[in-house]
Amino acid sequence: MVDNLFANKHGIRLTSVNDAFEIIGSGLPGMIFTLDEIDPSFFILKNQVLGETFQKLINYHFPVAVVLPKDHEFGERVTELAREHSRHNTIRFCQTLDEAMIWMDNKIKNRN
């Protein structure tokens, strides 16, 4: 089931706050994003797009896994954000695709 939750299979990308509504309205129980589906500007934290988008997803209890390799190019602030969200209940940063799939599978199976 998790194989169907990849954003690229649904043509969904993270580029703006409005993308949260497309994600929430997808009818899926959760979604997994890799860097291929995320505009690099999304990780410019001062523009607040990432924070506002994540807040909408959290408000709607929509689980999202973001695969962000340890050797990413987005700087220390993004590394810190990823570390903070490595145990988050709704938005989970994972270093590998396998880790994201396992978390999402468990999240969906244990959903109330």
N, C-alpha and C positions, 0 to 999 in steps of 0.2 A: 504494500500500500504506500509506503514512503516514497517509492520510485515515482509516483505520480505527483509528488509535492514539490518538485523542483520548479522554481520560477520560470526557467527557460522553456519548460514544456507548455507553459501557458502564456508565453510572450510577455511576461511581467518583468519590469525593471524598476529599480529604485533610483529615481532621478529628482523627485520633488515630493513635497508633503502630500500632494493630491494622490500620489501612488498608493498611499495607505488605504484609501477608499476602494481602489481596485483590488488590493490584496484582501481586505476584509470582505468585499463583495464577491470574491472568487467562488464561494461555496465550498472551499476546501477547509479541512480541519487545521491546517497549518501550512507553512511554506518554508523552503530551504533556498537560500541565496548563496551563490558563489560570487567572486569578484567580477565575473563576466556579466552579471546582471545588475551591477551596481555602478552608477556613474562615479568616477573618482571625486567629483565635486561634493558628493554626498558625505565624504569624510573630512571636509573642511568644516570643523566644528563651529567656528565663529559664525557661519551663515545659518546655524540652528536648524537646518533641514533634517539632519539625522535625529536630533533631539525631539523635534515636533512630530516627525513620522513615528518614531518609536513610542512616544507618549500616546498617540492615537491607537496604535496596535495594542499597547498595554491596557488602555481604557476599554477596548473591546475584547480583551483576553484572547487575542489572536497570536498563537505561538509562531515565532519566526526564528530560524537558525541562520546565522550568518557565518559562512566559512571564511575565516581570515587567517591565512598562514602566518606563522611566527615571524617570517622574514618579509612582512609587508612593507610598503614604502610610504605609509601615511603618518609616520612620526610617533613620538612618545605619548602624546595626548590620546591618540587612537589606541595605542597599546594599553594605556591605563584604562580607557573605556572598555576595551575588550576584556581586560582582566576583571573589572568590576562586573561585567555581564557574563563571565564564564560560569556563574552559578545562578543567574537570574531565572526566574520561573517562567517568563513569557518571551523575552528576547535573549537568545543564547548565542554568544560568540564561540565558535569552535575552530580549532586549528586544522582539522582535517574533515573531509567529506564523510568518512566513516563515523567520526565522532558526532557530526551533525545528524546523520541518519539514525544512529542509535538513540540520541536524545529525543529526536522527533518521534520515533517509533514508541518510545516509552511514554512520552508526553501524551500522545494520542490514545494509547492503550489505557492510561490512568486518568483520562479526562472525566470529570464528573458531569 
